Amino acid sequence: MQKEKIFRVLFLIILMLSVVPICYGQYKISGYTDAEQKNKTVYLSLLKYDEETMITENQILFSTQTDSAGYFEFKGQLLSEKDKLYRIHSNINTIKGLQLISDNEKSNYHNFIFSNRDTIYFPKSGNNWFGQSKNSNLTDKEWRKLKSFEEQLEKNNVQIKNKEAQQQAVNDFAERIKSFSEKNIKHPLLKLLAFSDIKRNDFNIKKDFEKDETFYDAISNSLKNYYGETSYYLQYQDEISKISNALLQQKYAFQKKLNYTLGILVFILALISIFQFRKLKVLKPQKEIQEISNLTLTNQEEKITKLILENKSNKEIADALFISLSTVKTHIRNLYAKLDVANRHELASKLKNHPWN
């Protein structure tokens, strides 16, 4: 019984020791460089999503030296548990500074997606250092499929010389990558790298963003859900915010210009209205005078009209003209009918500018 207990305890200890590395994760990056010089420096760098073809010192996380056989190794538990974009590279020669070389004859770097749980191994591969790799990261495998798809599209477009056709090819490349991303890619980092490849091809992101924000919003949401508000999300959000702000400023400038133009038009219309109003105001009395001049008033009606304008009463008019009161009233009714007025006040107003002989 005692031996069984000891075996159980040992078994539990061994099981716990085997589980701990899985829980906490431990990465390993190793391989060979086929170089004549030994003890070369190999660098491991963490990249931003749009730094696939850039190299700076602040990207470097660790460095190590190869042994006499050209072997190097990085391992530990200090990398992110989330998938991120890394680079392994070593300078071809002994020049100062950092260099990236990738052509048909030589290559001195390899970009890959990796996490703290993964391993990657680089066997000897001639002048194309790190040209072959065995990466346990599944997202990296999906990235290679995206890269292969992009390379095929670019190969089809490389022979195009006409500028208009080239721009159409760029637009077609972007639409194909967007479609591929929406249908075949789930990982937010791959969506982000697809966006970076579209942007690198001189595609008009601002115009496309204005036309359809859905593709760009989906990237933002997936990044935030997976990475939280950390570097990839914040970098992307900063770039999209600049595009969005530029469009808002463009719309504001247009609206401001439109408002300014409308303001000028309103001002001009107001001036025209004032001018027309004054013109009508001047013409109205003249029109009324003309209308009155065209009326045929008898000599007696003119006399009565003048006396009305002098505020004489009907009786005073009758006495002044030596006619009866009823005759005065008859003449006044005829005047009202001819001048289309209803009372003395309207008659006086209508005849105030009349040029009497």
PyMOL commands that set and color helices and strands:
alter all, ss='L'
color gray80, all
select helices_A, chain A and resi 2-24+57-59+138-157+163-184+188-200+205-211+214-227+231-293+299-309+314-321+325-339+344-351
alter helices_A, ss='H'
color red, helices_A
select strands_A, chain A and resi 27-32+41-46+60-65+71-76+84-89+109-114+119-122+134-135
alter strands_A, ss='S'
color yellow, strands_A
deselect
rebuild
show_as cartoon
